[in-house]
Amino acid sequence: MFSKARRSFGISIGILLLGFMAIGFALVYRVMRDAPPPAIAEAVSLPADAQVVSALVSEGQINVTYTVGGVTTLALFDLATGEMNRSVVIGN
């Protein structure tokens, strides 16, 4: 009799824990789904006569490769503000 009661109690506690886990997952999903997207800069500043070769977003930065007067340069901009972090001359 006691073994049947223990088994019934174990099953009901297991179902209760699964229900709490489902509620927890649903709440986390809703919070993550409704989170605002990260801020992205609207514009970055390049020299007036620059020809953009490529631009991509990677690891919180905007990487822009451009050519000015035959010199190729890689510029790294902050993703949120659009300010230039550093500039690297790649080649002539």
DRENTORKOL-3810 file (N, C-alpha, C; in nm, 4 decimals):
REM DRENTORKOL-3810
@n.u->0.0820; n.v->-0.1187; n.w->0.0000; ca.u->0.0000; ca.v->0.0000; ca.w->0.0000; c.u->0.0874; c.v->0.1265; c.w->0.0000
@n.u->0.1918; n.v->0.1250; n.w->0.0857; ca.u->0.2796; ca.v->0.2426; ca.w->0.0916; c.u->0.3594; c.v->0.2600; c.w->-0.0382
@n.u->0.4014; n.v->0.1512; n.w->-0.1000; ca.u->0.4776; ca.v->0.1615; ca.w->-0.2248; c.u->0.3906; c.v->0.2201; c.w->-0.3364
@n.u->0.2630; n.v->0.1850; n.w->-0.3386; ca.u->0.1715; ca.v->0.2403; ca.w->-0.4379; c.u->0.1499; c.v->0.3900; c.w->-0.4136
@n.u->0.1409; n.v->0.4303; n.w->-0.2881; ca.u->0.1237; ca.v->0.5717; ca.w->-0.2541; c.u->0.2495; c.v->0.6508; c.w->-0.2902
@n.u->0.3695; n.v->0.5947; n.w->-0.2623; ca.u->0.4950; ca.v->0.6621; ca.w->-0.2962; c.u->0.5079; c.v->0.6797; c.w->-0.4476
@n.u->0.4742; n.v->0.5770; n.w->-0.5219; ca.u->0.4824; ca.v->0.5834; ca.w->-0.6671; c.u->0.3859; c.v->0.6890; c.w->-0.7206
@n.u->0.2664; n.v->0.6936; n.w->-0.6708; ca.u->0.1681; ca.v->0.7930; ca.w->-0.7122; c.u->0.2156; c.v->0.9340; c.w->-0.6764
@n.u->0.2720; n.v->0.9504; n.w->-0.5582; ca.u->0.3253; ca.v->1.0797; ca.w->-0.5151; c.u->0.4407; c.v->1.1216; c.w->-0.6059
@n.u->0.5297; n.v->1.0293; n.w->-0.6392; ca.u->0.6439; ca.v->1.0599; ca.w->-0.7267; c.u->0.5994; c.v->1.1029; c.w->-0.8647
@n.u->0.4999; n.v->1.0349; n.w->-0.9183; ca.u->0.4493; ca.v->1.0711; ca.w->-1.0512; c.u->0.3854; c.v->1.2092; c.w->-1.0482
@n.u->0.3070; n.v->1.2386; n.w->-0.9464; ca.u->0.2409; ca.v->1.3697; ca.w->-0.9404; c.u->0.3426; c.v->1.4819; c.w->-0.9197
@n.u->0.4460; n.v->1.4596; n.w->-0.8398; ca.u->0.5502; ca.v->1.5617; ca.w->-0.8212; c.u->0.6261; c.v->1.5817; c.w->-0.9523
@n.u->0.6535; n.v->1.4740; n.w->-1.0252; ca.u->0.7213; ca.v->1.4850; ca.w->-1.1550; c.u->0.6415; c.v->1.5674; c.w->-1.2541
@n.u->0.5115; n.v->1.5438; n.w->-1.2600; ca.u->0.4253; ca.v->1.6212; ca.w->-1.3495; c.u->0.4218; c.v->1.7676; c.w->-1.3064
@n.u->0.4183; n.v->1.7938; n.w->-1.1768; ca.u->0.4180; ca.v->1.9309; ca.w->-1.1257; c.u->0.5477; c.v->2.0030; c.w->-1.1633
@n.u->0.6617; n.v->1.9352; n.w->-1.1497; ca.u->0.7903; ca.v->1.9961; ca.w->-1.1862; c.u->0.7985; c.v->2.0237; c.w->-1.3362
@n.u->0.7484; n.v->1.9323; n.w->-1.4179; ca.u->0.7455; ca.v->1.9565; ca.w->-1.5623; c.u->0.6599; c.v->2.0786; c.w->-1.5967
@n.u->0.5489; n.v->2.0952; n.w->-1.5268; ca.u->0.4635; ca.v->2.2121; ca.w->-1.5496; c.u->0.5343; c.v->2.3414; c.w->-1.5136
@n.u->0.6061; n.v->2.3422; n.w->-1.3992; ca.u->0.6812; ca.v->2.4620; ca.w->-1.3611; c.u->0.7928; c.v->2.4924; c.w->-1.4608
@n.u->0.8578; n.v->2.3890; n.w->-1.5109; ca.u->0.9628; ca.v->2.4100; ca.w->-1.6103; c.u->0.9045; c.v->2.4676; c.w->-1.7392
@n.u->0.7881; n.v->2.4200; n.w->-1.7801; ca.u->0.7233; ca.v->2.4716; ca.w->-1.9013; c.u->0.6873; c.v->2.6187; c.w->-1.8844
@n.u->0.6372; n.v->2.6557; n.w->-1.7686; ca.u->0.6047; ca.v->2.7964; ca.w->-1.7420; c.u->0.7314; c.v->2.8810; c.w->-1.7442
@n.u->0.8383; n.v->2.8315; n.w->-1.6833; ca.u->0.9658; ca.v->2.9048; ca.w->-1.6832; c.u->1.0189; c.v->2.9250; c.w->-1.8238
@n.u->1.0161; n.v->2.8201; n.w->-1.9062; ca.u->1.0623; ca.v->2.8331; ca.w->-2.0444; c.u->0.9759; c.v->2.9325; c.w->-2.1223
@n.u->0.8464; n.v->2.9306; n.w->-2.1012; ca.u->0.7577; ca.v->3.0239; ca.w->-2.1712; c.u->0.7873; c.v->3.1681; c.w->-2.1324
@n.u->0.8124; n.v->3.1922; n.w->-2.0043; ca.u->0.8442; ca.v->3.3284; ca.w->-1.9605; c.u->0.9766; c.v->3.3768; c.w->-2.0185
@n.u->1.0781; n.v->3.2926; n.w->-2.0175; ca.u->1.2082; ca.v->3.3309; ca.w->-2.0744; c.u->1.1951; c.v->3.3557; c.w->-2.2235
@n.u->1.1194; n.v->3.2741; n.w->-2.2929; ca.u->1.0986; ca.v->3.2924; ca.w->-2.4362; c.u->1.0322; c.v->3.4268; c.w->-2.4651
@n.u->0.9297; n.v->3.4606; n.w->-2.3885; ca.u->0.8597; ca.v->3.5876; ca.w->-2.4105; c.u->0.9493; c.v->3.7071; c.w->-2.3841
@n.u->1.0303; n.v->3.6988; n.w->-2.2799; ca.u->1.1204; ca.v->3.8095; ca.w->-2.2475; c.u->1.2241; c.v->3.8268; c.w->-2.3579
@n.u->1.2809; n.v->3.7171; n.w->-2.4069; ca.u->1.3838; ca.v->3.7254; ca.w->-2.5101; c.u->1.3245; c.v->3.7661; c.w->-2.6450
@n.u->1.2043; n.v->3.7238; n.w->-2.6745; ca.u->1.1414; ca.v->3.7571; ca.w->-2.8019; c.u->1.1047; c.v->3.9045; c.w->-2.8092
@n.u->1.0596; n.v->3.9603; n.w->-2.6984; ca.u->1.0140; ca.v->4.0986; ca.w->-2.6972; c.u->1.1253; c.v->4.1979; c.w->-2.6679
@n.u->1.2499; n.v->4.1514; n.w->-2.6523; ca.u->1.3617; ca.v->4.2416; ca.w->-2.6257; c.u->1.3874; c.v->4.3276; c.w->-2.7490
@n.u->1.4182; n.v->4.4552; n.w->-2.7289; ca.u->1.4440; ca.v->4.5417; ca.w->-2.8442; c.u->1.5736; c.v->4.5009; c.w->-2.9143
@n.u->1.5817; n.v->4.5208; n.w->-3.0445; ca.u->1.7045; ca.v->4.4860; ca.w->-3.1160; c.u->1.8179; c.v->4.5799; c.w->-3.0745
@n.u->1.9417; n.v->4.5357; n.w->-3.0872; ca.u->2.0542; ca.v->4.6213; ca.w->-3.0494; c.u->2.0619; c.v->4.7447; c.w->-3.1393
@n.u->2.1110; n.v->4.8536; n.w->-3.0829; ca.u->2.1231; ca.v->4.9787; ca.w->-3.1582; c.u->2.2320; c.v->4.9649; c.w->-3.2634
@n.u->2.2031; n.v->5.0114; n.w->-3.3849; ca.u->2.2996; ca.v->5.0079; ca.w->-3.4937; c.u->2.3125; c.v->5.1487; c.w->-3.5490
@n.u->2.4359; n.v->5.1911; n.w->-3.5713; ca.u->2.4620; ca.v->5.3252; ca.w->-3.6228; c.u->2.3936; c.v->5.3445; c.w->-3.7579
@n.u->2.3398; n.v->5.4631; n.w->-3.7798; ca.u->2.2723; ca.v->5.4916; ca.w->-3.9061; c.u->2.3700; c.v->5.5279; c.w->-4.0165
@n.u->2.4820; n.v->5.5894; n.w->-3.9804; ca.u->2.5783; ca.v->5.6339; ca.w->-4.0810; c.u->2.7181; c.v->5.6328; c.w->-4.0215
@n.u->2.8177; n.v->5.6161; n.w->-4.1076; ca.u->2.9584; ca.v->5.6258; ca.w->-4.0689; c.u->3.0249; c.v->5.7280; c.w->-4.1600
@n.u->3.1335; n.v->5.7886; n.w->-4.1126; ca.u->3.2020; ca.v->5.8934; ca.w->-4.1888; c.u->3.3210; c.v->5.8363; c.w->-4.2639
@n.u->3.3202; n.v->5.8560; n.w->-4.3958; ca.u->3.4310; ca.v->5.8165; ca.w->-4.4818; c.u->3.4782; c.v->5.9389; c.w->-4.5590
@n.u->3.6019; n.v->5.9366; n.w->-4.6108; ca.u->3.6475; ca.v->6.0492; ca.w->-4.6936; c.u->3.5550; c.v->6.0689; c.w->-4.8139
@n.u->3.5504; n.v->6.1914; n.w->-4.8643; ca.u->3.4547; ca.v->6.2270; ca.w->-4.9694; c.u->3.4744; c.v->6.1465; c.w->-5.0970
@n.u->3.5984; n.v->6.1176; n.w->-5.1366; ca.u->3.6228; ca.v->6.0489; ca.w->-5.2620; c.u->3.6469; c.v->5.8985; c.w->-5.2440
@n.u->3.6005; n.v->5.8421; n.w->-5.1330; ca.u->3.6221; ca.v->5.6998; ca.w->-5.1028; c.u->3.5286; c.v->5.6124; c.w->-5.1841
@n.u->3.5822; n.v->5.4994; n.w->-5.2325; ca.u->3.5026; ca.v->5.3992; ca.w->-5.3003; c.u->3.4969; c.v->5.2775; c.w->-5.2080
@n.u->3.3785; n.v->5.2432; n.w->-5.1618; ca.u->3.3617; ca.v->5.1323; ca.w->-5.0680; c.u->3.3796; c.v->5.0007; c.w->-5.1421
@n.u->3.4709; n.v->4.9168; n.w->-5.0895; ca.u->3.4956; ca.v->4.7847; ca.w->-5.1466; c.u->3.4042; c.v->4.6828; c.w->-5.0800
@n.u->3.3978; n.v->4.6881; n.w->-4.9454; ca.u->3.3095; ca.v->4.5976; ca.w->-4.8732; c.u->3.2742; c.v->4.6588; c.w->-4.7385
@n.u->3.1635; n.v->4.6123; n.w->-4.6836; ca.u->3.1201; ca.v->4.6548; ca.w->-4.5504; c.u->3.0460; c.v->4.5382; c.w->-4.4864
@n.u->3.0778; n.v->4.5117; n.w->-4.3587; ca.u->3.0085; ca.v->4.4055; ca.w->-4.2881; c.u->3.0073; c.v->4.4337; c.w->-4.1386
@n.u->2.9136; n.v->4.3711; n.w->-4.0705; ca.u->2.8982; ca.v->4.3857; ca.w->-3.9256; c.u->2.9521; c.v->4.2593; c.w->-3.8612
@n.u->3.0435; n.v->4.2769; n.w->-3.7646; ca.u->3.1052; ca.v->4.1618; ca.w->-3.7006; c.u->3.1511; c.v->4.1990; c.w->-3.5605
@n.u->3.1102; n.v->4.1197; n.w->-3.4600; ca.u->3.1556; ca.v->4.1321; ca.w->-3.3224; c.u->3.1424; c.v->4.2742; c.w->-3.2673
@n.u->3.0283; n.v->4.3359; n.w->-3.2877; ca.u->3.0023; ca.v->4.4681; ca.w->-3.2313; c.u->3.0696; c.v->4.5814; c.w->-3.3056
@n.u->3.1184; n.v->4.5553; n.w->-3.4254; ca.u->3.1834; ca.v->4.6589; ca.w->-3.5051; c.u->3.1318; c.v->4.6546; c.w->-3.6479
@n.u->3.1449; n.v->4.7691; n.w->-3.7152; ca.u->3.1176; ca.v->4.7770; ca.w->-3.8584; c.u->3.2535; c.v->4.7860; c.w->-3.9259
@n.u->3.2844; n.v->4.6887; n.w->-4.0108; ca.u->3.4119; ca.v->4.6846; ca.w->-4.0808; c.u->3.3892; c.v->4.7327; c.w->-4.2232
@n.u->3.4548; n.v->4.8435; n.w->-4.2604; ca.u->3.4389; ca.v->4.9009; ca.w->-4.3931; c.u->3.5758; c.v->4.9046; c.w->-4.4607
@n.u->3.5847; n.v->4.8418; n.w->-4.5770; ca.u->3.7061; ca.v->4.8479; ca.w->-4.6581; c.u->3.6776; c.v->4.9432; c.w->-4.7729
@n.u->3.7645; n.v->5.0441; n.w->-4.7889; ca.u->3.7439; ca.v->5.1418; ca.w->-4.8948; c.u->3.8777; c.v->5.1791; c.w->-4.9578
@n.u->3.8699; n.v->5.2380; n.w->-5.0775; ca.u->3.9875; ca.v->5.2789; ca.w->-5.1514; c.u->3.9808; c.v->5.4288; c.w->-5.1768
@n.u->4.0924; n.v->5.4976; n.w->-5.1497; ca.u->4.1039; ca.v->5.6407; ca.w->-5.1775; c.u->4.2384; c.v->5.6619; c.w->-5.2457
@n.u->4.2357; n.v->5.7078; n.w->-5.3685; ca.u->4.3595; ca.v->5.7367; ca.w->-5.4410; c.u->4.4507; c.v->5.6163; c.w->-5.4558
@n.u->4.3961; n.v->5.4982; n.w->-5.4735; ca.u->4.4759; ca.v->5.3779; ca.w->-5.4907; c.u->4.5207; c.v->5.3126; c.w->-5.3611
@n.u->4.4903; n.v->5.3713; n.w->-5.2460; ca.u->4.5280; ca.v->5.3154; ca.w->-5.1160; c.u->4.4041; c.v->5.2507; c.w->-5.0545
@n.u->4.4157; n.v->5.1213; n.w->-5.0233; ca.u->4.3051; ca.v->5.0482; ca.w->-4.9629; c.u->4.3177; c.v->5.0533; c.w->-4.8115
@n.u->4.2077; n.v->5.0871; n.w->-4.7455; ca.u->4.2071; ca.v->5.1055; ca.w->-4.6006; c.u->4.0900; c.v->5.0288; c.w->-4.5400
@n.u->4.1150; n.v->4.9693; n.w->-4.4239; ca.u->4.0099; ca.v->4.9042; ca.w->-4.3457; c.u->3.9793; c.v->4.9938; c.w->-4.2265
@n.u->3.8553; n.v->5.0354; n.w->-4.2133; ca.u->3.8127; ca.v->5.1197; ca.w->-4.1007; c.u->3.7181; c.v->5.0406; c.w->-4.0119
@n.u->3.7416; n.v->5.0449; n.w->-3.8804; ca.u->3.6572; ca.v->4.9749; ca.w->-3.7834; c.u->3.5766; c.v->5.0788; c.w->-3.7062
@n.u->3.4448; n.v->5.0699; n.w->-3.7156; ca.u->3.3548; ca.v->5.1639; ca.w->-3.6511; c.u->3.2785; c.v->5.0936; c.w->-3.5392
@n.u->3.2441; n.v->5.1705; n.w->-3.4348; ca.u->3.1613; ca.v->5.1180; ca.w->-3.3262; c.u->3.0205; c.v->5.0965; c.w->-3.3793
@n.u->2.9620; n.v->4.9822; n.w->-3.3463; ca.u->2.8306; ca.v->4.9450; ca.w->-3.4004; c.u->2.7193; c.v->5.0370; c.w->-3.3504
@n.u->2.7253; n.v->5.0786; n.w->-3.2254; ca.u->2.6163; ca.v->5.1580; ca.w->-3.1680; c.u->2.6258; c.v->5.3060; c.w->-3.2050
@n.u->2.7456; n.v->5.3636; n.w->-3.2020; ca.u->2.7595; ca.v->5.5085; ca.w->-3.2216; c.u->2.8027; c.v->5.5476; c.w->-3.3615
@n.u->2.8722; n.v->5.4594; n.w->-3.4327; ca.u->2.9223; ca.v->5.4931; ca.w->-3.5655; c.u->3.0548; c.v->5.5654; c.w->-3.5632
@n.u->3.1182; n.v->5.5773; n.w->-3.4462; ca.u->3.2486; ca.v->5.6437; ca.w->-3.4351; c.u->3.3595; c.v->5.5482; c.w->-3.4771
@n.u->3.4620; n.v->5.6020; n.w->-3.5448; ca.u->3.5729; ca.v->5.5187; ca.w->-3.5903; c.u->3.6608; c.v->5.4806; c.w->-3.4719
@n.u->3.6844; n.v->5.3489; n.w->-3.4544; ca.u->3.7714; ca.v->5.3002; ca.w->-3.3489; c.u->3.9161; c.v->5.2981; c.w->-3.3952
@n.u->3.9403; n.v->5.2449; n.w->-3.5151; ca.u->4.0741; ca.v->5.2430; ca.w->-3.5704; c.u->4.0681; c.v->5.2268; c.w->-3.7203
@n.u->4.1790; n.v->5.2585; n.w->-3.7818; ca.u->4.1907; ca.v->5.2509; ca.w->-3.9268; c.u->4.3232; c.v->5.1830; c.w->-3.9605
@n.u->4.3195; n.v->5.0886; n.w->-4.0542; ca.u->4.4382; ca.v->5.0132; ca.w->-4.0912; c.u->4.4560; c.v->5.0225; c.w->-4.2430
@n.u->4.5752; n.v->5.0670; n.w->-4.2867; ca.u->4.6041; ca.v->5.0726; ca.w->-4.4296; c.u->4.6453; c.v->4.9317; c.w->-4.4723
@n.u->4.5731; n.v->4.8788; n.w->-4.5707; ca.u->4.5968; ca.v->4.7419; ca.w->-4.6167; c.u->4.7034; c.v->4.7382; c.w->-4.7261
@n.u->4.6930; n.v->4.8251; n.w->-4.8243; ca.u->4.7923; ca.v->4.8240; ca.w->-4.9329; c.u->4.7706; c.v->4.9367; c.w->-5.0295
@n.u->4.8683; n.v->4.9508; n.w->-5.1218; ca.u->4.8615; ca.v->5.0576; ca.w->-5.2215; c.u->4.8048; c.v->5.0027; c.w->-5.3512
END
